[in-house]
Amino acid sequence: MGGEFFTPLKVVKAIVEMTKDDIKDGVSICDPACGVGKFLLEPIKTKLEQFYKIDKGSILSKITIHGFDKGFDKGFDKDEQKTIILAKANMLIYFSDLIKDNSGLTKDFAKLFNDSFTLKTNFILGTLAEPVKEKYDIILTNPPYVTSGSSNLKEEIKKDGELQDYYKVNAMGVEGLFMEWIIKALKPNGKAFVIVPDGIFNRQNDAKLRKFILDECYLDAIISLPEKTFFTTPKKTYILAITKKNDKKEVQKAPVFTYLVSEIGESRDIYRFDITDNDLSEAVIWFKQFNGAQKYFRTDDKRCKVQPISKFQPNEHWSIDRWWTKEEKIELGIEEEEKIISTEEFGDLIKDIASTLDEFSEIAKEISLKKKEVTKFKKIYLNDKTYFNLSIGKRIVKKDLIKFSGDFPIYSANVFKPVGYSNKNNIIDFNNNFVLWGIDGDFEFNSIPKSTPFITTDHCGSIRILEDNILPKYLMIQLETIKHKYGFDRELRASLRNMSSVKINIPFDENGDIDLEKQKKIIEKYNAVQEIKKQVKEYREKINELSVEIKGAYNYKDSTISKIFDLPSIKGVTKTFIRNNKGNIPVYGGKIKKEPIGYIKDDLDSVKYFSDCLGWNREGSVGYVFGSYK
């Protein structure tokens, strides 16, 4: 299950097909969140007589399957018990012919079923309570990704020293804990196919988890699944395929197979009818070809792209969809030129957003629950030459930039994008870390690591950090926190003189030394909050881009607007006219904002007044419509 959603059989069969060549005599297969057991039973379905021999009155298993299940919200209950019973019942159905032919071995079969599927009832953590290492050859699973209660699980882990040592990555959510368990439970050269939510690929706070995946495993494939793959939930999910390294020192050079799936061979609604469109089956075919001969692999399928491993850095997003352009997605039918959705789809989207916001709440709770230590902070001026050295560059005019050439970037008010390059530098020593700030504009910051030459203009200041234990990222967070306090915006320049009076909180430990670990923890919390803000902003933009089509059980007929509405010509209402005829009637212009551009009198003969009308923009934000009513 993924959260509360069972994995569609079409998805199960596709994953089983991808790992088919690795399922052979002697292997052990595990699903740590097995639900009704399909990931474990489908691989053996057509090979029962091969994998289970009856020899001298006993069952000889040439393969072992291990399915575990447990609830993660409020502990064990009857519904969770039912899923493991259903898993055993499914196994009974699969083995019915063998049982019929060997009726004297019913107790042996019962023991086999009970050994194959286990309900973890004694621990809140369920499967996660056992720190398994290098036990399984293959893991096929769709672990829970509902984050509700994940902070409780982590609190439970902290009570057990062995578990605390086992779960070192400290990934976000239940799915992060499962991902760490899966990797550690795999044998060297073992393979895992895991359905994961997009959060693992996108959250900045899971960069450590992505690094753990790269350190421990080869990244074989990421396959993007369509929305509503899991019974009407629009949660974005992927199939992640990995192989456990035999030696952690090994560095992956092989590329990564990626594929965009739009249809999975069944309707993505509550009915789940079979349909002819099935990109997932195509993905399986291409993956197997890629896996068999990576060096010579070629494809003309536009849904398939082989990406260099260099694209998958821990601090970067792994959501593969972004490597297809909008035009490519429109051609493949993944996106529409204009995104129009039904009210039902809009409701599903809101449900997904609500679920994600709930995840964010859990993440914020996890952050707040992290061990709070008593720390002493000292306020240090930026002009304290024990810790910092402030400077600004020389004036460079635009016409001179054309004459410059070289390797060193020149930074001005935009501290992220160089305005040019030169070899004539105003800074000689680069043996320290630097933080740049924009003197004009929005007071933005950027960090420059040691031994990285750069040049600043008189619109860009540099803070040389003289103490190595003061982290550039921490300093930038402090500057971001206090910029409104000091009024550094377009009204007040962040000049050298003004910056000299700025005080920064620096943490010190009980020995009087700068506390490096405390800075790292503050940075981690800050990154988590920024990631939440970023994703909330993305949701807002996504909603703003949508058009919701509202339909009822009525007959519709297309008609031109001019046949329904009066469209009078409006002239002469200029800014000067408004200024000379001030009153209480609002006047609207071509901006998307609903605020009037001014107010005029209510008795002007030359003006056409409106009420009970629709207005739309003819210039500026063209097409924006708003209403005016009595």
C-alpha positions in Angstrom: 0.0 0.0 0.0 1.0 3.6 -0.5 -0.5 5.5 2.4 -4.0 3.9 2.3 -4.0 3.1 -1.4 -3.5 -0.5 -2.7 -1.1 -0.8 -5.7 -2.9 -1.4 -9.0 -2.2 -4.9 -10.3 -1.0 -3.5 -13.6 1.7 -1.6 -11.8 2.6 -4.7 -9.7 2.9 -6.8 -12.8 5.0 -4.2 -14.6 7.5 -4.1 -11.7 7.6 -7.9 -11.4 8.3 -8.1 -15.2 11.2 -5.7 -14.8 12.9 -7.9 -12.2 11.8 -11.2 -13.7 15.4 -12.2 -14.8 16.7 -11.8 -11.3 14.0 -14.1 -9.7 15.6 -17.5 -9.7 16.4 -20.4 -7.4 17.9 -19.5 -4.1 16.8 -15.9 -3.9 14.9 -14.3 -1.1 12.3 -11.6 -1.9 10.8 -9.1 0.6 8.1 -6.6 0.7 8.3 -4.7 4.0 4.8 -3.1 3.5 3.1 -6.0 1.8 -0.6 -5.3 2.0 -2.4 -8.2 0.4 0.9 -9.7 -0.9 0.7 -9.1 -4.6 4.4 -8.0 -5.0 5.5 -11.4 -3.6 2.9 -13.7 -5.1 3.0 -12.4 -8.7 6.6 -13.5 -9.3 5.9 -17.1 -8.3 2.5 -17.4 -9.8 3.5 -19.1 -13.0 6.5 -20.9 -11.5 5.1 -22.7 -8.4 6.3 -26.2 -9.5 9.8 -24.7 -10.2 10.1 -22.9 -6.9 8.2 -25.3 -4.6 9.0 -29.0 -4.9 7.3 -31.8 -3.0 10.0 -34.2 -2.0 9.6 -37.2 0.3 6.5 -35.9 2.0 7.7 -32.4 2.6 7.7 -29.0 0.8 11.1 -28.0 -0.5 11.2 -24.2 -1.1 13.8 -23.1 -3.7 12.8 -19.5 -3.1 11.7 -17.6 0.0 9.3 -14.7 0.2 8.9 -12.4 3.3 6.0 -10.1 3.6 5.5 -7.8 6.6 2.7 -5.3 7.3 1.8 -2.9 10.1 -0.3 0.3 10.5 1.5 3.5 11.0 -1.1 5.9 12.3 -2.6 4.6 15.5 -1.0 1.2 15.8 -2.5 -2.2 15.2 -6.2 -2.6 14.5 -8.6 -5.1 12.9 -8.4 -3.6 9.4 -4.6 -4.1 9.3 -5.0 -7.6 10.5 -7.4 -8.2 7.5 -4.7 -7.2 5.0 -2.3 -9.9 6.2 -5.1 -12.4 6.2 -5.9 -11.5 2.7 -2.3 -12.0 1.7 -2.3 -15.5 3.1 -5.7 -16.1 1.4 -4.2 -15.0 -1.9 -1.3 -17.4 -1.4 -3.8 -20.2 -0.6 -5.5 -19.5 -4.0 -2.2 -19.5 -5.9 -1.2 -22.8 -4.2 -4.7 -24.5 -4.5 -3.6 -27.0 -7.1 -0.5 -28.0 -5.2 -2.5 -28.4 -2.0 -5.2 -30.5 -3.8 -2.5 -32.8 -5.1 -0.8 -33.1 -1.7 -3.7 -33.0 0.7 -1.6 -34.7 3.4 0.6 -31.6 3.7 -2.0 -29.0 4.8 -0.1 -28.2 8.0 3.1 -27.8 6.1 1.4 -25.4 3.7 -0.1 -23.5 6.6 3.3 -23.1 8.1 4.7 -21.9 4.7 1.9 -19.3 4.5 2.5 -18.1 8.1 6.2 -17.9 7.6 5.8 -16.0 4.3 3.5 -13.3 5.7 3.9 -11.7 9.1 1.9 -9.1 10.9 4.0 -6.9 13.1 1.8 -6.4 16.1 4.2 -5.8 19.0 5.7 -2.5 17.9 4.5 0.9 16.9 7.3 0.8 14.3 6.2 -2.5 12.7 8.7 -3.6 10.1 11.0 -0.7 11.0 11.5 -2.1 14.5 13.9 -4.7 13.2 17.3 -3.3 12.1 17.8 -5.8 9.3 21.1 -5.8 7.3 22.0 -7.5 4.0 19.3 -10.2 4.2 17.3 -10.0 1.0 18.2 -10.4 -2.7 15.2 -8.5 -4.0 12.8 -6.0 -2.4 9.6 -5.0 -4.3 7.4 -2.6 -2.4 5.1 0.4 -2.2 5.8 1.7 1.3 3.5 4.1 3.1 4.0 7.7 2.3 1.5 9.3 4.7 3.6 11.5 6.9 1.0 11.7 9.7 2.6 10.2 12.8 6.1 10.1 11.4 7.4 12.2 14.3 6.0 9.7 16.7 7.9 6.9 14.9 11.1 8.9 15.2 10.5 9.5 18.9 10.1 5.7 19.3 13.4 5.1 17.5 15.2 7.5 19.8 14.2 5.2 22.7 16.3 2.4 21.3 20.1 2.8 21.0 20.4 0.1 18.3 17.6 1.6 16.2 19.0 5.2 16.6 22.3 3.9 15.3 20.6 2.1 12.4 18.5 5.1 11.2 21.3 7.6 10.8 20.0 9.4 7.7 17.2 11.1 9.5 15.1 11.3 6.3 11.7 13.0 6.3 8.5 11.1 6.7 7.7 7.4 6.9 8.8 6.8 3.3 12.2 8.1 4.2 12.6 5.6 7.1 11.5 2.8 4.8 13.9 3.8 2.1 16.8 3.6 4.5 15.6 0.2 5.8 15.2 -1.1 2.2 18.8 -0.2 1.3 20.3 -1.6 4.4 18.2 -4.8 4.2 19.5 -5.5 0.6 22.4 -7.9 0.1 25.3 -6.6 -2.0 24.2 -6.7 -5.6 20.6 -7.0 -4.5 17.9 -5.1 -6.3 15.0 -3.0 -5.2 12.0 -1.6 -7.1 10.2 0.9 -4.9 7.3 3.2 -5.5 8.1 6.5 -3.9 6.3 9.9 -3.7 7.8 13.0 -5.3 8.8 14.4 -1.8 11.8 12.0 -1.6 13.1 13.4 -4.9 12.3 17.1 -4.3 12.6 17.9 -0.6 15.8 19.8 0.2 15.8 18.2 3.6 16.0 14.8 1.9 19.3 15.7 0.2 21.0 13.5 2.8 18.8 10.6 1.8 19.5 11.0 -1.9 23.2 11.1 -1.1 22.7 7.8 0.9 21.1 6.2 -2.1 24.0 7.2 -4.4 26.6 6.2 -1.8 25.1 2.7 -1.3 23.5 1.9 -4.6 23.6 2.2 -8.4 20.6 4.2 -9.7 19.2 2.1 -12.4 15.9 3.7 -13.4 13.2 6.3 -12.4 9.8 5.9 -14.1 7.3 8.7 -13.7 3.7 7.4 -13.0 0.6 9.5 -13.9 -1.6 11.2 -11.4 -4.4 9.0 -10.1 -2.4 5.8 -10.5 -3.4 5.0 -7.0 -7.2 5.0 -7.0 -8.1 8.7 -7.6 -5.4 10.2 -5.5 -3.5 12.8 -7.5 -0.3 12.3 -5.5 2.7 12.2 -7.8 4.7 8.9 -7.6 7.6 7.2 -9.3 9.1 3.7 -9.6 12.7 3.8 -8.3 15.0 1.0 -9.4 18.3 0.5 -7.5 21.1 -2.1 -7.2 23.1 -2.3 -3.9 26.8 -1.8 -4.5 29.2 -4.5 -3.6 31.7 -1.9 -2.5 30.7 1.6 -1.4 33.9 3.0 -3.0 32.5 2.1 -6.4 31.4 5.1 -8.4 28.5 4.9 -10.8 29.4 5.7 -14.4 26.4 4.1 -16.1 23.5 6.3 -17.2 20.0 6.2 -15.7 16.9 5.0 -17.5 14.0 7.5 -17.3 10.5 7.2 -18.7 7.3 9.2 -18.6 4.1 7.2 -18.3 0.7 8.7 -19.1 -1.4 5.5 -19.0 -1.1 2.2 -17.1 -3.5 0.0 -19.1 -6.5 0.7 -16.9 -8.8 3.7 -16.3 -7.5 5.9 -13.5 -10.9 6.2 -11.7 -12.8 4.2 -9.2 -13.9 1.7 -11.9 -10.5 0.6 -13.1 -11.6 -0.6 -16.5 -9.0 -2.1 -18.9 -8.0 0.3 -21.6 -5.7 -0.2 -24.7 -3.3 2.7 -23.8 -0.5 1.4 -21.7 2.8 3.3 -21.6 3.9 1.4 -18.6 4.2 -1.9 -20.6 6.3 0.0 -23.1 8.5 1.3 -20.3 9.0 -2.3 -19.1 10.1 -3.4 -22.6 12.5 -0.5 -23.1 14.0 -0.9 -19.5 14.7 -4.6 -20.1 16.5 -3.7 -23.4 18.4 -0.9 -21.6 19.3 -3.2 -18.8 20.6 -5.9 -21.2 22.9 -3.6 -23.2 23.3 -0.1 -21.8 26.3 0.8 -24.0 24.4 0.1 -27.2 20.9 1.1 -26.1 19.0 3.3 -28.6 15.3 4.2 -28.7 12.9 6.3 -30.8 10.3 6.4 -28.0 10.0 10.1 -27.0 8.8 9.1 -23.6 12.2 7.5 -22.9 15.4 9.4 -22.1 18.7 8.0 -20.8 20.2 10.6 -18.5 23.9 10.8 -17.3 24.3 10.0 -13.6 25.9 13.4 -13.2 22.3 14.9 -13.4 21.4 13.1 -10.1 23.2 15.1 -7.5 22.0 15.0 -3.8 21.2 18.7 -3.7 19.3 18.7 -7.0 15.7 17.6 -7.6 15.3 14.1 -9.1 11.8 14.6 -10.5 12.6 13.5 -14.1 9.5 15.2 -15.7 11.4 18.5 -15.8 13.8 17.1 -18.4 11.0 17.1 -21.0 10.1 20.4 -22.4 6.5 21.7 -22.4 6.4 21.3 -26.1 7.5 17.6 -25.8 4.8 17.0 -23.1 2.1 18.6 -25.2 3.2 16.3 -28.1 3.0 13.2 -25.9 -0.4 14.3 -24.6 0.9 14.7 -21.0 0.1 18.4 -20.9 -2.6 20.4 -22.7 -1.8 23.7 -24.4 -4.3 25.3 -22.0 -4.8 23.5 -18.8 -8.6 23.2 -18.3 -9.8 20.8 -15.6 -13.2 19.7 -14.4 -14.6 20.6 -10.9 -14.0 17.0 -9.9 -10.3 17.2 -10.9 -10.1 20.5 -9.1 -11.5 18.8 -6.0 -8.9 16.1 -6.3 -6.1 18.7 -6.7 -7.3 20.5 -3.5 -7.3 17.2 -1.7 -3.7 16.5 -2.8 -2.7 20.0 -1.7 -4.4 19.5 1.7 -2.5 16.2 2.0 0.8 17.9 1.2 0.1 20.7 3.6 -0.5 18.0 6.3 2.9 16.6 5.4 4.4 20.0 5.8 2.8 20.2 9.2 4.4 17.0 10.2 7.8 18.2 8.9 7.5 21.4 10.9 6.6 19.3 13.9 9.6 17.1 13.4 11.8 20.2 13.2 10.4 21.6 16.4 10.8 18.3 18.2 14.5 18.0 17.4 16.6 18.2 20.5 16.7 21.7 21.9 20.0 22.6 23.5 20.9 25.6 25.6 23.1 27.7 23.5 24.8 31.0 24.2 24.7 33.6 21.4 26.9 36.6 21.1 26.1 39.7 19.1 29.0 40.5 16.8 29.3 43.5 14.6 30.1 42.9 10.9 32.9 45.5 11.3 34.6 43.4 14.0 37.8 42.5 12.3 38.3 39.5 14.5 35.6 37.8 12.5 34.9 39.8 9.3 36.3 42.2 6.8 33.9 44.3 4.7 34.7 45.8 1.3 33.0 47.0 -1.9 34.4 47.0 -5.4 35.2 49.8 -7.8 32.8 51.5 -10.2 32.4 49.8 -13.6 30.2 51.4 -16.2 28.4 49.3 -18.9 30.5 50.6 -21.8 33.7 49.4 -20.1 32.3 45.8 -19.6 32.5 45.4 -23.4 36.3 45.9 -23.2 36.8 43.4 -20.4 37.7 39.7 -20.9 39.0 37.0 -18.6 38.0 34.2 -16.3 36.9 35.9 -13.1 33.1 36.7 -12.8 32.2 40.3 -12.1 29.3 40.7 -9.6 27.2 43.8 -9.2 23.7 44.4 -7.6 22.7 40.9 -8.8 25.0 38.7 -6.7 24.0 35.5 -8.5 24.5 36.4 -12.2 27.8 38.0 -13.3 27.6 41.1 -15.4 30.9 40.2 -17.2 34.3 38.6 -16.8 37.8 40.0 -16.3 41.3 39.1 -15.1 41.9 42.5 -13.4 40.8 41.9 -9.8 40.1 44.2 -6.9 40.6 41.3 -4.4 44.0 39.6 -4.1 43.6 37.0 -1.3 40.9 34.3 -1.7 41.9 32.0 1.2 38.7 32.7 3.1 35.0 32.1 2.5 33.0 35.1 1.3 29.4 36.3 1.4 28.4 38.8 -1.2 25.5 41.3 -0.7 23.7 43.5 -3.2 24.1 47.1 -2.1 21.1 48.2 -4.2 17.9 46.4 -4.9 16.5 43.6 -2.8 19.5 43.1 -0.5 20.2 39.5 -1.7 23.2 37.3 -0.7 25.4 34.7 -2.3 28.3 32.7 -0.9 31.7 32.2 -2.6 33.9 29.3 -1.3 37.6 29.5 -0.7 40.0 29.7 -3.6 37.3 31.0 -6.0 38.4 34.3 -7.5 35.7 36.9 -8.3 35.4 40.7 -8.8 32.9 43.2 -7.3 31.6 46.5 -8.5 30.6 49.4 -6.3 27.0 47.9 -6.3 28.2 44.7 -4.6 29.8 44.3 -1.2 31.8 41.4 0.1 32.1 40.0 3.6 35.4 38.1 4.1 34.8 35.5 6.9 38.0 35.4 8.8 36.9 32.6 11.2 36.5 29.2 9.5 33.9 28.1 12.0 31.4 30.7 10.9 29.5 29.0 8.1 28.6 31.2 5.0 25.2 29.8 4.9 24.5 30.5 8.5 25.7 34.1 8.0 23.4 34.5 5.0 20.4 33.2 7.1 21.2 35.8 9.8 21.4 38.6 7.3 18.1 37.5 5.8 16.5 37.5 9.2 17.6 41.0 10.2 17.4 42.9 6.8 13.9 44.2 7.6 15.0 45.3 11.0 17.7 47.5 9.5 15.5 48.6 6.6 17.8 47.3 3.9 15.5 47.5 0.8 15.1 49.9 -2.1 14.6 52.8 0.4 17.8 52.3 2.3 21.0 51.3 0.6 23.1 48.5 2.2 26.2 50.7 2.0 29.5 49.9 3.6 28.8 52.4 6.3 25.3 51.0 7.0 26.5 47.4 7.0 29.2 48.2 9.5 26.5 48.8 12.2 24.8 45.4 11.6 25.0 42.9 14.5 24.9 39.1 13.9 24.0 36.4 16.5 26.8 33.8 16.6 26.4 30.7 18.7 29.2 29.7 21.2 29.5 26.4 23.1 30.3 25.9 26.8 34.0 26.1 26.1 33.7 29.6 24.6 34.3 28.4 21.0 32.1 29.1 18.0 29.5 26.3 17.9 29.7 24.7 14.4 27.1 22.0 15.1 24.5 24.5 16.3 24.9 26.5 13.0 24.4 23.3 11.0 21.2 22.5 12.9 19.9 26.0 12.3 20.7 25.7 8.6 18.9 22.4 8.4 15.8 23.9 10.0 16.0 26.9 7.7 16.3 24.8 4.6 13.2 22.8 5.6 11.1 25.9 6.1 12.3 27.4 2.8 11.4 24.1 1.0 7.9 24.2 2.5 7.5 27.9 1.4 8.8 27.0 -2.1 6.4 24.1 -2.6 3.4 26.2 -1.3 4.3 28.9 -3.8 4.5 26.3 -6.6 1.0 25.1 -5.6 -0.3 28.6 -5.7 1.1 29.2 -9.2 -0.3 25.9 -10.4 -3.8 26.8 -9.2 -3.5 30.3 -10.8 -2.6 28.7 -14.1 -5.7 26.5 -14.2 -9.1 27.1 -15.7 -11.9 25.2 -14.0 -14.7 24.2 -16.4 -18.0 24.3 -14.6 -20.7 22.3 -16.2 -24.2 21.3 -15.3 -27.0 19.1 -16.7 -28.0 21.7 -19.2 -28.1 22.2 -22.9 -25.4 24.5 -24.2 -25.1 26.6 -27.3 -22.1 28.6 -28.5 -22.7 32.3 -29.0 -20.7 35.4 -29.6 -20.3 37.7 -26.7 -21.7 40.6 -28.7 -25.1 38.9 -29.0 -25.4 38.6 -25.3 -23.7 41.8 -24.0 -23.6 45.4 -24.8 -19.9 46.3 -25.6 -19.8 50.1 -25.6 -16.7 52.1 -26.7 -15.0 53.9 -23.9 -12.8 56.9 -24.6 -11.4 60.0 -22.9 -10.9 58.7 -19.3 -7.3 59.5 -19.0 -5.1 60.0 -15.9 -5.4 63.8 -16.4 -9.2 63.5 -16.7 -9.4 61.4 -13.4 -7.2 63.9 -11.6 -9.3 66.9 -12.7 -12.7 65.1 -11.8 -12.0 63.4 -8.5 -15.0 61.7 -6.9 -16.3 58.4 -5.5 -16.8 56.3 -8.6 -14.0 53.8 -9.2 -12.2 53.7 -12.5 -10.5 50.5 -13.6 -7.5 50.2 -16.0 -5.6 47.4 -17.7 -3.9 45.9 -14.7 -4.7 42.5 -13.3 -5.3 43.9 -9.8 -8.9 44.7 -8.9 -7.9 48.0 -7.3 -9.2 51.1 -9.2 -6.6 53.4 -10.8 -8.6 56.3 -9.5 -12.1 57.7 -8.6 -14.2 60.3 -10.5 -17.5 62.2 -10.0 -20.8 60.5 -10.5 -22.5 63.1 -12.6 -20.2 63.7 -15.6 -22.1 63.9 -18.9 -19.1 62.6 -21.0 -18.7 59.4 -19.0 -20.4 56.1 -19.5 -21.1 54.6 -16.0 -21.6 50.8 -15.5 -23.1 48.5 -12.9 -24.0 44.8 -13.0 -21.3 44.2 -15.6 -18.3 42.2 -16.5 -15.0 43.9 -17.3 -12.0 42.5 -19.0 -8.5 43.7 -19.8 -7.7 44.7 -23.3 -4.1 45.6 -22.5 -1.6 44.4 -19.9 -3.0 41.2 -18.4 -5.2 40.5 -21.4 -8.2 38.3 -20.7 -8.4 38.9 -17.0 -12.1 39.2 -16.1 -13.8 40.7 -13.0 -17.3 41.6 -12.0 -19.0 44.8 -10.9 -22.4 44.5 -9.2 -25.0 46.8 -7.7 
